[in-house]
Amino acid sequence: MWLERLHAWIEQGIPCVLATVTEAAGSTPRKAGAKLAINLEGAVEGSVGGGLIEHRCLEKAQGLLTSGESCTLHFVLEATDWREAGPGDPQDACAGYVTVFLESVLPPKEIVAFGGGHISERLSRLCEVIGLPFRVYDERPEFTNRERFPQARESVCAPYEELSQHIRLSCASHCVVLTHGHPQDERVLAQLLRMPFLPYIGMVGSSRKLQGIRERLAVQGLAFGSQVYSPAGLALGGGLPGDIALSILAEIKLQMDGGKPEHLRMATQV
């Protein structure tokens, strides 16, 4: 059933689109209320009518899966063929018409750390405190085990060069690059920059290190856009792993929730 499958996809962190027939009149293959669930990997469950109607819903869903937006499609029946209606087209109830609403069903916002060192370990604990899903990716088995990250929703051990083959990211994924070396940082960052739907890409390191990486990636045609935060974190003070983890989490929450980097306290009364 579409509902069970949709829930399973969400639990696995797979972005989905739910298409619902909101209006149907005349000779239509499906009535109002019919649903079709579509996920990022192309799997489907349910139906909104097949043929052109379903084909266009599947095409439109691909863009919505990364943008997180919603849209409405209109179809009219002419003789025996369906066509997508444009703005202002009349709805001919005698022949038939169908309206389908497509809405993104995205996984909860999350933090994904690339590198399972001290900062990531503290970051995972802070995420647990505020109820924010956390995942970790490292090519070293000892840095992705369950004992080190009991709070992680997923721990992936795989080569950094094969990132896209082993972990699924979406517009809900806030990524932090925290590997064990500059070359590894650069390899991960290069792959993340090719995913324009990511809302946040943070990387720690000195200004010299970051400038070198920026210049080398620019040669590959990869630029630091507004989603890149480097060095990552707010200037909270402190340089221990826990301090850095807190500053990164604070910055991500600020970006996630549209907050402001200012105090909440009232002005001192004179």
N, C-alpha and C positions, 0 to 999 in steps of 0.2 A: 504493500500500500504506500502511496506517495508520502503520507505523513510520517510513517515509520522510517522510510528511507531518508526523508529530509532531516529528521532528528539525528539519524546516524551520521549523515554528512556533516552536520553542524558540530557534533561531538568530536569528529575527526579533524575539525578545523578546515573543512573544504567550503569555500564560498559557493553560494547557490542563488538561483533565481526561481521564484515561484510565479508561474503564469496562471491567472484566474480569469475565466470567462465571466464578465460582469453583466453583459447584455447579450441576448440571443433572440432572434425572431425569424419566422419563416422556416424554410427548409435548412436547418443547421445540423451539423453532425454531432454537436454537443450542446447542452443547455447551460444556462447560467449556473455558476457554482463549480463547473468542471475545472480541474486543476492539473498542471503539469509542473513537476519539479525538475530543474536542470542544474547540474553542478559544473564546476570549472573543468573537470576532466571529460566532459561530454556525455556523462551518464544521464539518463532521464527516467522518470517514473510518473505514470499518469498520462493524461491526454487532454488536449483542448480541441481535438477534431481532426488531426492528421492533415495530410496534403499541404497546400500553400500556407494555411493558417499556422500549422505547427512548424513548418520550415522557417517561416519568417520569425516566429517566436524564438526558435533556436538560434537564428542568426543574430537577432537583437540582443539576446541574453549574453552573448560573448562580450560585448562592450560593457554591459551592466555589471558583469561579474568582477571587473576591475575598478569601475568607476564608483560602484555603490549606489548608483542612482536608480530611479524607477521611470517607467513610461507606459503609455497606453497605445495600443494598435487597434485600428478599425478595419474591418473587412466587409465587403458587400458581394452578394451573389448576382452575377449577370448570366442569364441563361443557365448553363450548367457549370460555369467556372467561377471560382472565387478570385477576387483581386483585392489588394490592399487599398483602402480608401485614403484619399488625401484630405487636407484641411478643407472644410466647406462642402465636401461631397454629401449628397443627400443619403439618408438611410432609408432604403426601400424595404419596408417590412414585408411587402407582398412577395418579393423575390427571396429576401433573407439578408440579414446582417449579423455580424458578431463583433463584440468589443472585448479585447483581452487586456488586462492590466498586468504588467510585469514588475515585480518588486524584488529588490536585492535582499537576500537573507544572509547577511555576513556573519562570520564567527565573531565572538567577542574580541575587542581590542586586546592585543598581547604584546609582550616584549620577547624578542628572539635575540639571544646572545651568541655570537660566533667567537668561540674561545671559552674554555671552562675553567679559567684561572681564578685567582682570589677575588677579583672584582665581580666576576659573574656569580661566584658562589654567594657573595653577600647580596648581590642584586636579586638573586632568586629568593632569598629569605625575606627581603623587603617586599617583593612582589606578593609573597604569601600573606604578609601582614595586611596588605590593602586589598587582597582578593583579585590581583591582576594575573592572568595566565602568563606563564613563563616557559620558554623552550630554550634549549642549549644545543649547539652544534660544535663539535671539535673532532679533529682527526686522530686524537689520542684516546684510546679506550679508558685509561685511568682517569680522564677528565670528563667523562660522560656517564659514569656509572650511577646507579640508583642511590648508592650510599652517599655520594658527593652531592647529588641533586635530588633529594627525596621529594621536593616540592614541584619539580618540573613536570609540566604536562607531557613533554616529549624530550628525550635525550637522543641525539643522533650522532653516531660515530662514523664518519666517512671523510674522504679526501676533500680538502677545501676547493680543489679544482673542479669537483663534480657537484657543486652545491645544488644546482637546479634539479639534479637527478635524485636527490635524497631528501629534500625538504620542500614543503609547499608553503609559499608566502602569498599574502594578499594585501589589499589596501587596509587591512586591520593590523598588519605586522609592523611593529616599530623595532627596527634592527640596530644592534650595537655591535661594533667590530672590536673585539677584545682578545685577539689571538696572541700567540706566544712569540711573535716576531714580525718585523716590518714586511718581509716578503709575503708572509701569510696574510697580513692585514691588506696588503695591496691586491692580492688575488681575490680575496673576498669582496673588497670594495668594488673592484672592477665589475664583478658579476652583479652586485646589488645596484650599481648605477645603470645597468641595462634593464632595470625594472622600475619604470617611471611611476608606477602606481603606489610604490612604497611611500608612506607619509613621513617617515623619519629614518635617517641613516646617521648614526653617531659613531665617532671613532676617537679614541683617546690617543694621546701622544704629544710630543713637543711640536712647536711651530715649525722647526727645521724639518722634522720627519714628515709632517703633513704637507709641507710645501713641496718636498721632493716627490712624494706620491702624487700630488696634484699635477705636477709638471709631466711626470711619466705617463699618467693616464690621459692627459690632454693630447699627447702624441697619438693615442689610440682613438681619439675623437670623443673621449668621455670627460664631461665637465661636471663640476660640483654645482648642483642646482640648489634651490631653496630648501630642499628636504634634507640636505647634508649639514650636520652639526659637528664641526671639528675645530678645536677639541670639544668633545661632548661634555655636557654638564653645565650647571649654573655655578657661579662663583660663590659657593657657600663657605669656603674655607676648609682647611684640613686636607692632608694628602695621603691618608691611609686608605687601603682598599674599601673599607666601609664608608669613609667620607666620599670617595669618588663615586661609589655605587649610589649613595643617597643623592648626590648632585645630578647624576644622570637620570635617576628616577624622577627627581623633581622637574627636570627639564622636559622629560617625556610627558609627564602628567600635565605640565603647563601647555604643551602642544596639543595633547589629546583633548583636553577639556576647555581650551580657549581661555585659560587663566591669564593673570597679569602678574609680572614679577615685582610685586610691591607688598608692603605690610598691610595688614587688616586693622591694626590698632588705631584707636581714635587719637586725634591730635591732643597733645597735652594741654590741659586747661590752664589758663594763666590767671 
